[in-house]
Amino acid sequence: MSLKKYWVLRAVKITFLAVIAVGTVSFVVMSLWNALMPGIFALRTISFWQALGLLVLSKLLFGGFRPSGGARGHWRRRMAERWEHMTPEEREKFKQGMRYGFRCRSQEARPDGAAGAQA
């Protein structure tokens, strides 16, 4: 399987899982709302699409759509520190690993025809 085809299939899989996750969370919100809110506050029940809208609205009002610092911020700081301590040769090796994967691959899997990483 070519590298491009691998990434396309991976993107399709991630998109599919994201759609399933959003649908599941929307269904849970709808079910909880319909089970609790009419009895507690005498509100009407909502549909699946209204529950999805509530999720988007709450994300906009309380969280925004940019990723939070959290673990990603820690990872970025740590990588920046490691990058500063690398020699130019180590940086190039890291770039090649990110570009082609860190596992050894056959020559036909690499576009430049070079063999896998040497130990």
Stockholm file with secondary structure:
# STOCKHOLM 1.0

chainA/1-119         MSLKKYWVLRAVKITFLAVIAVGTVSFVVMSLWNALMPGIFALRTISFWQALGLLVLSKLLFGGFRPSGGARGHWRRRMAERWEHMTPEEREKFKQGMRYGFRCRSQEARPDGAAGAQA
#=GR chainA/1-119 SS CCHHHHHHHHHHHHHHHHHHHHHHHHHHHHHHHHHHHHHHHCCCCCCHHHHHHHHHHHIIIIICSSCCSHHHHHHHHHHHHHHHTSCHHHHHHHHHHHHHCSSCCCGGGSTTCCCSCCC
#=GC SS_cons         CCHHHHHHHHHHHHHHHHHHHHHHHHHHHHHHHHHHHHHHHCCCCCCHHHHHHHHHHHIIIIICSSCCSHHHHHHHHHHHHHHHTSCHHHHHHHHHHHHHCSSCCCGGGSTTCCCSCCC
//
